[in-house]
Amino acid sequence: MNMQEAAEHADAILDGTFSAIKPAVHWTHGESTEGDCGVSRRRAVMTIISEERRGSFFGVVERHWQKEGYSRIDVSRNPKSPATYFETPDGFRVRLRIGGDGQAHFEVATPCVDKSSVAPPKAKTVGPNFAGGPIPEPNVRSDFWSTDAPE
């Protein structure tokens, strides 16, 4: 597998993850980076995920990843910036982290693969695409994900 193929697989992991989130959320591409032999793909959620719904959001994502056969490798219970880390059977590392501004961030890091050029992600964002520039704080309200009412 080369870096382009690995990047496409990382994009497919993200596509599958976002397809599993119901109700759907708005998102934008984050920075894609290339190392000596690996690639990281990132997405930021533009939907406001309230503190009251973060547990549900993590639950939806974690259940999807476990259903896909991913293994949990770490968790951060920091109340300001919780995160969960998983690994796919083929060595891709996936992460969901809530940033200090309350924004959900996803990252998929590939294992070391053969060096090649890498094209930008092809997936169409849900909402504006802020790739290549600063990503604003989440600003899309959802009747479900943004509510302050406990579940």
FENDA-V964354 format. One line per field, one symbol per residue. ss: DSSP state (H for helix, E for strand, L for the rest). A space follows every 50 residues. Layout:
# FENDA-V964354
ss: ???
This chain:
# FENDA-V964354
ss: LEHHHHHHHHHHHHHHHHHHLLLLLLEEELLLEELLLLEEEEEEELELLL HHHHHHHHHHHHHHHHHLLLEEEEEELLLLLLEEEEELLLLLEEEEEELL LLLEEEEEELLLLELLLLLLLLLLLELLLLLLLLLLLLLELLLLLLLLLL L
